[in-house]
Every structure is written in structure tokens, then in C-alpha cells.
């Protein structure tokens, strides 16, 4: 290894080659969120529609909408609500 050549930083490598698909968090279906929260999948979709939890609607032809979620965002939303409730008391 040549001491005169600086190492290319990981952030620079990622910028030039795009995001690494291995490290990206996958979107999950309402069933996974329902299991994570211990509630019904229909409740998960209803909570997403009214903005209680973050979700991403995928519109398909017609009226059908498929919802997808990120577990990390759901976790953060739930923790933020808990912190807010504790501060309000």
C-alpha cells in the first residue's frame, strides 16, 4: 500500500456508486408491522391512513392501495409518542 495515496472514504465510495442494496432497510407489509406491534393488520393500515404511524401507499390500478412500512420509522414514531406523553405529564 502506498503511503502517499489517501484512502477513499466509505462515504465517498457510496456517493459515487449509489446506495448499497445490502444495507438498505426493506419495506415490509402491514402483516409484519401488525406482528411487531401486536395489533391487527387492518388496524395498521387504518393508523397509517390517519397519520398515527408512518406508511407509504402504493396505488395500483383501480382503488386498491397496498401499504408498505419501514420498521425503523414505526419504532421511532412509537418512541416519540411515548416520550411526548411522558413530557406532557
PyMOL commands that set and color helices and strands:
alter all, ss='L'
color gray80, all
select helices_A, chain A and resi 10-17+30-37+41-50+71-88
alter helices_A, ss='H'
color red, helices_A
select strands_A, chain A and resi 56-59+65-68
alter strands_A, ss='S'
color yellow, strands_A
deselect
rebuild
show_as cartoon
